[in-house]
Amino acid sequence: MMECLLGSLGEKYFWINEGFMNNYFSRSKGFTLMELVVVMAIVSILAAVSISAYSDYVTRANRSDAMITLQQAAALQERFFFQNNSYIVSEDELSKIGVNGKISDKGYYTIKVLNSTTRAETAGGSDCKDASCFMLIAEAKDPGRQAGDKGCKVFTLNRLGVKSSYSDVSRATPTFDCWR
């Protein structure tokens, strides 16, 4: 039988019978079923975690659609006020300030405008009469990707620049970390 030299460790040489090596490698030509099941379990756990994290990330990233649209609409409201000495306080008149349709730029939110005399702006002591105040509202479209956003379904912005967000359409429970 032939023997082969594998390598040296210091001054000692290790010799292995060639027949032993051939028999060892000829028997192991694949994976066992148990090895495949373990690998599939690990891959499925990693996929479940990563898909969930990615979905949450996309939902948070899409919130910027509401924020950007509201800030653009507020700037257009101020421009309209400078020229006409009143704000747009009706959804039907949104096109007068350049808000095309009642949908945000990417289509995830519905845009509304209200005369904010009945909301928190008057509680702050500001004098809102007729069309001298506004509140812009972005509500997640239902059905849609953002409708599943549990924390931030509604965004508001008023003429004073006060930003608010709510977890539901009734605007009963405010959330505080949506505008960041």
Backbone as a ProteinNet text record, in pm:
[ID]
protein_1_A
[PRIMARY]
MMECLLGSLGEKYFWINEGFMNNYFSRSKGFTLMELVVVMAIVSILAAVSISAYSDYVTRANRSDAMITLQQAAALQERFFFQNNSYIVSEDELSKIGVNGKISDKGYYTIKVLNSTTRAETAGGSDCKDASCFMLIAEAKDPGRQAGDKGCKVFTLNRLGVKSSYSDVSRATPTFDCWR
[TERTIARY]
82.6	0	85.8	30.8	105.8	62.9	153	122	152.3	84.5	111.5	147.6	229.5	274.4	175.4	111	13.9	78	174.4	235.4	324.9	383.7	473	431.6	455.3	431.8	561.7	636	770.3	857.2	914.4	999.2	927.1	803.1	729.9	648.7	644	566.2	444.5	334.9	212.4	187.9	175.3	151.9	13.9	-60.7	-192.2	-199.4	-257.3	-273.8	-368.6	-331	-413.2	-546.5	-550.1	-673.5	-775.9	-731	-821.6	-886.4	-807.5	-859.8	-960.9	-932.4	-1024.2	-1156.2	-1152.6	-1275.6	-1358.1	-1294.5	-1366	-1441.7	-1374.2	-1438.8	-1535.7	-1521	-1613.7	-1748.5	-1753.4	-1878.4	-1959.2	-1900.3	-1973.2	-1985.9	-2094.4	-2114.3	-2237.8	-2294.4	-2414.6	-2448.9	-2569.3	-2617	-2723.5	-2729.5	-2835.6	-2964	-3074.7	-3203.9	-3208.3	-3150.2	-3149.1	-3071.2	-2960.3	-2883.2	-2963.9	-3035.1	-3117.3	-3231.7	-3294.5	-3405.1	-3355.1	-3238.7	-3182.5	-3151.3	-3093.3	-3060.1	-3187.5	-3290.5	-3416.3	-3482.5	-3474.3	-3531.5	-3460.4	-3329.5	-3251.8	-3284.2	-3290.2	-3320.2	-3460.3	-3557.8	-3694.3	-3706.6	-3635.7	-3637.4	-3575.2	-3462.5	-3398.9	-3487.6	-3555.4	-3643.6	-3761.7	-3820	-3934.8	-3895.8	-3780.9	-3735.4	-3703.5	-3634.8	-3594.2	-3712.8	-3809.1	-3926.6	-4008.1	-4023.4	-4097.1	-4027.1	-3896.2	-3820.2	-3827.1	-3817.8	-3824	-3961.8	-4066.5	-4202.2	-4222.7	-4174.5	-4184.2	-4105.2	-3988.9	-3906.2	-3977.1	-4037	-4107.1	-4225.4	-4298.5	-4412.3	-4366.3	-4257.9	-4205.7	-4153.9	-4091.5	-4038.8	-4151.9	-4263.4	-4376.3	-4446.1	-4421.4	-4479.2	-4429.6	-4312.9	-4259.2	-4348.8	-4425.7	-4520.4	-4619.9	-4673.2	-4768.1	-4698.3	-4581.8	-4510.7	-4475	-4421	-4379.9	-4501.2	-4606.7	-4727.1	-4789.8	-4797.5	-4855.3	-4770.7	-4639.4	-4554.2	-4560.2	-4568.2	-4583.9	-4718.9	-4823.4	-4956.5	-4962.4	-4894.1	-4891.3	-4819.2	-4711.9	-4640.9	-4730	-4803	-4895.6	-5011.2	-5055.4	-5159	-5109.2	-4987.5	-4931.1	-4917.7	-4877.5	-4867.2	-5005.5	-5107	-5242.8	-5292.2	-5260.2	-5302	-5237.5	-5111.4	-5041	-5108.8	-5159.7	-5222.3	-5369.9	-5441.1	-5586.7	-5637.1	-5548.9	-5581.7	-5681.3	-5677.8	-5757.2	-5693.9	-5723.6	-5674.2	-5782.7	-5741.7	-5835.3	-5880.5	-6009.5	-6059.8	-6162.5	-6164.3	-6256.5	-6178.1	-6210.8	-6141	-6165.1	-6278.5	-6309.8	-6222.1	-6165.2	-6083.2	-5933.8	-5894.4	-5752	-5678.4	-5746.3	-5681.2	-5641.6	-5704.4	-5669.3	-5526.9	-5478.5	-5341.6	-5241.9	-5287	-5195.5	-5185.7	-5270	-5272.9	-5361.7	-5297.7	-5371.5	-5440.8	-5569.9	-5646	-5641.6	-5697.3	-5700.6	-5612.2	-5509.8	-5422.5	-5278.8	-5201.4	-5061.9	-4981.1	-4858.3	-4775.5	-4758.5	-4729.6	-4708	-4835	-4944.5	-5072.4	-5103.9	-5025.7	-5050.9	-5149.9	-5173.2	-5257.1	-5360.3	-5474.1	-5577.4	-5559.4	-5560.8	-5536.6	-5669.7	-5685.9	-5805.3	-5760.6	-5848.7	-5822.8	-5948	-5926.7	-6038.6	-6013	-6120.2	-6109.2	-6090.4	-5979.9	-5942.5	-5997.3	-6105	-6158.8	-6212.1	-6240.4	-6294.1	-6187	-6065.1	-5959.7	-5867.1	-5754.3	-5660.9	-5602.1	-5607.7	-5547.8	-5618.2	-5748.6	-5819.7	-5796.3	-5769.1	-5741.2	-5610	-5523.6	-5397.3	-5410.7	-5527.9	-5550.6	-5546	-5526.9	-5522.3	-5664.2	-5675.7	-5806.2	-5834.3	-5914.5	-5946.8	-6091.4	-6107.7	-6242.5	-6244.8	-6354.2	-6374.4	-6261.8	-6190.8	-6085.9	-5947.5	-5929.8	-5797.8	-5714.7	-5764	-5690.8	-5715.3	-5626	-5647.4	-5578.7	-5625.2	-5558.6	-5557.6	-5438.1	-5422.1	-5414.7	-5480.3	-5486.7	-5449.1	-5362.4	-5329	-5369.3	-5464	-5511	-5466	-5419.7	-5377.3	-5494	-5469	-5574.2	-5606.6	-5734.7	-5776.9	-5857.3	-5823.9	-5711.3	-5583.1	-5475.1	-5345.1	-5237.3	-5112.7	-4999	-4997.4	-5027.5	-5019.8	-5137.9	-5243.5	-5358	-5319	-5214.9	-5166.4	-5071.5	-5042.8	-4953.4	-5026.8	-4987.7	-5061.3	-5041.1	-4927.7	-4899.5	-4928.8	-4923.1	-4927.9	-5016.2	-5144.8	-5236.7	-5277.4	-5270.3	-5317.2	-5209.9	-5181.1	-5088.6	-5164.8	-5136.3	-5198.7	-5092.1	-5121.5	-5033.2	-5124	-5106.3	-5191.4	-5110.5	-5174.5	-5109.4	-4995.1	-4995.8	-4887.4	-4767	-4780	-4672.3	-4673.7	-4781.6	-4793.3	-4822.4	-4734.4	-4746.4	-4801.3	-4897.5	-4955.2	-4971.2	-4980.2	-5007.8	-5094.5	-5170.8	-5267.4	-5265.9	-5302.4	-5301.2	-5430.3	-5532.6	-5657.7	-5724.1	-5820.2	-5884.5	-5967.4	-6013.5	-6094.1	-6009.5	-5879.1	-5781.8	-5803.3	-5834.7	-5857.8	-5729.4	-5641.4	-5519.5	-5397.4	-5335.7	-5218.3	-5095.2	-5011.5	-4881.2	-4776.8	-4660.1	-4564.2	-4436.1	-4413.1	-4285.6	-4297	-4409.4	-4428.8	-4362.8	-4346.2	-4293	-4141.2	-4073.4	-3927.4	-3869.8
-119.8	0	124.4	224.9	350.2	437.6	511.9	605.9	746.1	846.5	983.3	1069.4	1167.2	1261	1376.6	1399.1	1506.6	1637.6	1634.8	1759.6	1737.2	1840.3	1822.4	1913.2	1867.6	1947.4	1944.1	2047.3	2046.7	1950.2	1851	1753.2	1622.8	1608.5	1483.4	1489.3	1375.9	1365.7	1278.9	1314.6	1236.3	1164.5	1036.3	954	892	894.4	832.1	737.6	625.4	525	579.1	569.7	619.7	547.9	425.9	349.1	401.7	442.2	498.6	627.2	713.2	839.6	814.7	723.6	695.3	639.6	551.9	495.2	600.7	690.1	792.1	886.7	935.1	1031.6	965.6	842.2	777.1	751.2	740.7	715.7	843	961.3	1084.6	1171.6	1149.8	1224.9	1312.9	1343.2	1425.2	1463.3	1515	1555.8	1458.4	1442.6	1358.7	1440.2	1371.7	1438.8	1528.9	1483.2	1561.9	1692.6	1687.7	1809.4	1907.9	1858.2	1945.6	2007.5	1932.2	1984.3	2094.1	2074.1	2175.6	2303.2	2291.4	2409.1	2482	2407.3	2470.6	2542	2485.2	2550.4	2681.4	2681.8	2804.1	2910.1	2871.3	2966.6	3024.1	2942.4	2993	3088.4	3063.2	3155.1	3288.8	3284.9	3409.6	3486	3415.9	3481.9	3546.7	3479.5	3536.1	3663.8	3663.8	3782.5	3896.3	3866.6	3973.8	4032	3950.5	4002.5	4093.2	4054.9	4138.2	4272	4268.3	4392.1	4481.1	4422.9	4500.2	4563.4	4488	4541	4661.4	4652	4765.1	4884.7	4859.7	4968.3	5039	4963.7	5023.6	5107.1	5058.1	5132.3	5265.2	5262	5386.3	5480.9	5426.5	5510.8	5576.6	5507.8	5563.6	5676.6	5688.5	5800.6	5934.3	5934	6059.1	6114.8	6028.5	6074.8	6172.3	6140.1	6229.9	6357.4	6342.8	6460.1	6559.8	6510	6597.1	6663.8	6586.3	6642.1	6749.3	6726.3	6826.7	6953	6937.9	7056.9	7135.4	7066.9	7136.6	7207.6	7140.2	7201.8	7321.9	7314.5	7427.9	7546.7	7520.7	7629.4	7691.2	7607.7	7659.7	7736.1	7692.6	7765.7	7905.5	7914	8044.6	8135.2	8077.8	8155.9	8207.6	8120.6	8160	8268.6	8255.5	8354.3	8490.3	8488.9	8613.8	8686.5	8610.9	8671.2	8704.2	8629.5	8643.4	8678.9	8684.3	8716.3	8616.8	8494.5	8386.4	8253.4	8149.3	8014.8	7935.1	7829.7	7732.8	7645.6	7637.8	7558.6	7454.6	7426.4	7328.4	7232.8	7106.9	7007.8	7031.3	7084.8	7109.3	7218.7	7303.7	7414.6	7384.5	7263.1	7229.9	7253.2	7235.6	7257	7402.4	7496.2	7637.8	7666.1	7585.8	7608.3	7513.7	7431.2	7344.7	7203.8	7167.8	7029.8	6952.5	6871.3	6799.1	6677.9	6680.7	6570.3	6575.5	6474.8	6468.4	6355.1	6320.9	6209.3	6260	6204.1	6244.9	6209.7	6259.3	6242.9	6096.6	6009.6	5868.3	5784.9	5846.9	5779.3	5697.6	5711.9	5634	5701.2	5831.9	5907.4	5990	6012.4	6101.8	6235.5	6345.3	6478	6550	6608.7	6687.1	6820.6	6918.5	7047.5	7089.5	7142.6	7188.1	7329	7399.9	7524.7	7482.8	7518.3	7461.6	7537.6	7610.5	7684.4	7592.8	7468.7	7376.7	7286	7298.2	7207	7275.8	7214.9	7257.9	7396.2	7444.7	7574.5	7686.1	7677.8	7781.4	7767.5	7646	7626.8	7694.1	7715.9	7782.9	7933.2	7985	8128	8205.3	8137.1	8211.6	8246.9	8355.2	8406	8358.3	8254.4	8200.1	8230.2	8309.9	8341.2	8322.6	8273.4	8250.2	8164.6	8216	8139.2	8188.5	8223.1	8271.5	8161.4	8039.5	7924.6	7803.6	7708.1	7582.8	7469.6	7350	7229	7131.1	7089.7	6989.6	6852.5	6756.7	6621.7	6521.2	6428.5	6317	6188.5	6117.6	5991	5876.6	5769.4	5652.5	5598.5	5569.6	5516.3	5373.7	5343.2	5209.3	5152.5	5046.7	4960	5014.3	4978.5	5021.8	4979	4996.8	4954.6	5028.7	5157.3	5236.3	5213.3	5153.3	5124.8	5029.1	4950.9	4859.7	4923.9	5051.8	5122.8	5145.6	5073.5	5079	5208.8	5272.5	5389	5522.6	5531.2	5662.6	5658.9	5652	5648.7	5787.1	5886	6020.5	6121.6	6213.8	6324.4	6454.7	6553.2	6685.4	6792.9	6904.2	7021.4	7143.7	7241.1	7359.8	7482	7596.7	7717.8	7764.5	7723.8	7761	7668	7565.2	7468.6	7358.4	7349.7	7245.2	7113	7016.5	6885.5	6786.8	6708.3	6606.1	6478	6368.7	6240.5	6158.1	6069	5990.5	5847.2	5757.1	5615.6	5569.7	5653.7	5615.7	5737.5	5712.2	5817.4	5911.3	5864.9	5951.2	6058.8	6048.7	6143.7	6157.3	6045.5	6047.3	6020.1	5937.7	5902	5952.4	6059.6	6113.3	6024.8	6022	5956.8	6064.7	6047.5	6157	6133.6	6015.9	5990.7	5971.2	6008.2	5984.8	6088.5	6210.4	6318	6322	6224.7	6231.1	6150.8
0	0	0	-65.6	-69.8	46.2	93.5	200	148.8	202.7	157.6	277.3	251.1	353.6	360.5	475.2	487.8	527.8	608.6	649.9	769	816.7	929.9	1042.7	1161.8	1281.3	1357.9	1346.2	1405.5	1326.4	1392.5	1324.5	1298.9	1345.2	1327.1	1198.4	1128	1005.2	1029.5	966.6	977.9	846.3	854.6	737.2	748.5	641.9	641.9	524.4	548	445.8	339.2	211.2	101.8	92.4	125	120.3	219.4	335.8	436.6	383.9	322.3	270	158.5	69.3	-41	10	106.8	160.7	233.5	306.1	382.3	289.7	188.4	99.4	1.7	-26.7	-118.6	-52.4	79.4	148.7	171.9	182.2	213.2	89.4	15.2	-108.8	-105.3	9.7	14.3	157	172.2	303.1	350.5	478.7	532.2	539.7	553.4	563.4	687.5	794.9	918.5	899.6	830.8	804.8	720.3	621.4	537.6	616.6	705.6	787.1	879.8	940.7	1030.5	953.4	837.1	755.8	713.6	673.5	632.9	751	869.4	987.5	1016.8	1007.8	1033.2	929.1	803.9	696.1	712.2	748.9	763.9	882.2	990.6	1104.9	1065.7	997.6	952.8	854.9	766	669.8	740.6	837.4	909.4	982.7	1046.6	1120	1024.6	916.3	824.5	748.4	709.9	638.9	729.6	854.4	949.6	971.2	988.9	1009.4	885.7	768.1	644	626.8	657.5	645.8	738.1	861.9	955.3	904.7	848.3	795.1	679.8	590.6	476.1	523.5	623.7	677.7	737.1	814.3	872.7	765.1	663	555	476.6	460.9	386	460.9	590.4	665.7	612	552	497.5	387.9	322.7	220.5	281.7	398.2	465.7	510.9	570.3	623.4	512.7	406.1	295.4	231.9	208.3	146.3	234	364.9	454.6	459.6	463	467.6	337.1	226.4	98.3	91.5	136.5	134.7	229.2	344.3	437	374.5	303.5	234.9	127.4	55.9	-45.4	18.1	135.5	209.7	245.8	295.7	333.3	211.8	101.2	-23.3	-64.5	-55.7	-89	6.2	134.8	234	204.9	165.3	133	17.1	-77.3	-194.4	-174.1	-88.6	-78.1	61.2	155.8	294.6	355.7	310.4	369.7	328.6	407	377.2	306.4	243	187.9	304.6	328.8	440.7	395	266.4	211.3	122.9	131.7	49.7	-99.1	-134	-274.1	-333.8	-249.6	-298.4	-294.4	-259.5	-251.7	-383.1	-493.9	-622.9	-644.1	-571.3	-585.1	-537.9	-444.8	-396.1	-461.3	-553.4	-625.8	-571.4	-475	-426.7	-522.3	-603.9	-706.9	-645.6	-648.3	-590	-438.6	-377.6	-232.2	-182.9	-260.6	-228	-221.1	-128.7	-112.8	-237.5	-242	-361.4	-403.2	-309.1	-341.8	-330.9	-285.7	-283.4	-159.5	-53.7	67.6	162.7	146.1	239.5	165.3	231.3	183	253.5	179.4	235.6	254.3	372.7	403.4	461.5	453.2	515.9	590.6	709.9	792.5	841.4	867	940.6	1085.4	1145.1	1274.3	1394.2	1378.7	1493.1	1601.5	1568.8	1669.4	1727.4	1686.3	1731.3	1830.3	1853.3	1958.5	1933.1	1810.8	1781.1	1857.6	1870.8	1944.7	2094.1	2139.9	2282.7	2320.6	2223.8	2251.9	2258	2241.4	2255	2125.2	2013	1887.2	1844.1	1773.8	1732.5	1590.6	1575.7	1444.4	1411	1310.3	1263.7	1113.1	1065.7	923.6	866.8	768.6	703	743.2	870.9	913.6	976.8	980.6	1033.9	944.9	952.9	881.3	956.4	931.2	977	860.8	823.7	718.9	784.7	726.3	782.6	674	708.5	619.4	690.5	630.7	687.3	597.6	657	580.3	499.7	372.3	286.5	328.5	328.2	365.4	250	185.7	216.9	156.2	213.8	166.1	262.6	219.7	302	435.1	434.3	556.8	650.3	603	690.4	802.2	782.3	884.6	982.7	965.4	1056.5	1188.5	1290.8	1416.9	1493	1479.2	1560.7	1497.3	1367.5	1301.9	1178	1196	1081.9	1035.5	1125.6	1092.7	1133	1040.9	1067.5	1050.6	1136	1121.1	1128.5	1063.3	1064.6	1055.1	1146.9	1141.6	1099	1094.4	1042.9	1131.3	1257.8	1348.3	1336.8	1255.1	1238.4	1343.3	1419.3	1520.6	1450.7	1476.6	1413.1	1515.6	1474.3	1560.9	1480	1551.8	1488	1581.4	1519.6	1595.9	1546.7	1636.1	1600.6	1533.8	1535	1470.7	1406.8	1321.6	1243.2	1330.8	1444.5	1531.6	1599.8	1588.7	1647.4	1798.3	1864.4	2008.5	2087	2033.7	2106.4	2030.2	2079.3	2009.7	2028.7	1926.7	1935.4	1913.9	1971	1972.8	1895.2	1846.6	1779.7	1628.8	1570.9	1429	1338.8	1385.4	1301.5	1299.9	1357.3	1353.7	1243.6
[MASK]
++++++++++++++++++++++++++++++++++++++++++++++++++++++++++++++++++++++++++++++++++++++++++++++++++++++++++++++++++++++++++++++++++++++++++++++++++++++++++++++++++++++++++++++++++++

